Amino acid sequence: MLIFLLIGIAAGVASALYLAYNYHPVNGAIYAGIFASGLVAMYFAKKLTARSVSWYLAGALPVHLAIHFTIIGDFPQLIGVSHALLNFLSLP
């Protein structure tokens, strides 16, 4: 199970760093493909089970989100946009 955790960490880091250096909306499909590449490999290796997917996501999501928060910095921007929209909707 440790191998699935390590594969998830590698995929999470690779996809987030790809987005960090190629930040453009068109690159979203490539970004998602890199994130899911480990799952596709597990499918073809006949290792895709609920347990392996959970280990994969347990490795991929924390490092992926950490890179989003620290390097890319787009999540705080999205939170600010949502607060701005909420304030706009509350105007009379």
Residue pairs with C-beta under 8 A, 6 or more apart in sequence:
1 51
1 52
1 55
2 55
4 38
4 42
4 47
4 52
4 55
4 56
4 59
5 55
5 56
5 58
5 59
6 59
7 38
7 41
7 42
7 56
7 59
8 38
8 55
8 56
8 57
8 58
8 59
8 60
8 61
9 59
9 60
9 63
10 38
11 34
11 35
11 36
11 37
11 38
11 56
11 60
12 35
12 59
12 60
12 61
12 62
12 63
12 64
12 67
13 63
13 64
13 67
14 34
15 31
15 32
15 34
15 35
15 64
16 63
16 64
16 67
16 68
16 71
16 72
17 67
17 71
18 27
18 30
18 31
18 34
19 27
19 31
19 72
20 67
20 71
20 72
22 30
23 72
23 74
35 60
35 64
38 56
38 60
39 48
39 53
39 56
42 48
42 52
42 53
42 56
65 75
68 74
68 75
69 75
69 76
